[in-house]
């Protein structure tokens, strides 16, 4: 099966494939990359407020402790990771992908 770049993200320097459409409206996410042009840094937490391009991208809103939005940007799935507040389902499995797929992702980014 051919890998889609939307299905792959990097974690700890390793490419991992996850099921499509795992990111949903109102999911709490964290940045997996720095975006200095918006003063956003890996680890900052935001909320998905809009699905863009049929789920190929997401508008993520970043707010302060008082709920005031300080940034809202469109991001690709490989730039964010969903945060889970409950144990993950045993059905959700990540699998390692080849170095070739990892290179495709690196070229895409």
Helices and strands as residue ranges (DSSP letters): G 5-7, E 8-11, E 14-17, E 28-31, G 36-38, E 45-52, G 53-55, E 57-63, E 69-76, G 77-79, E 80-82, E 95-96, H 99-108
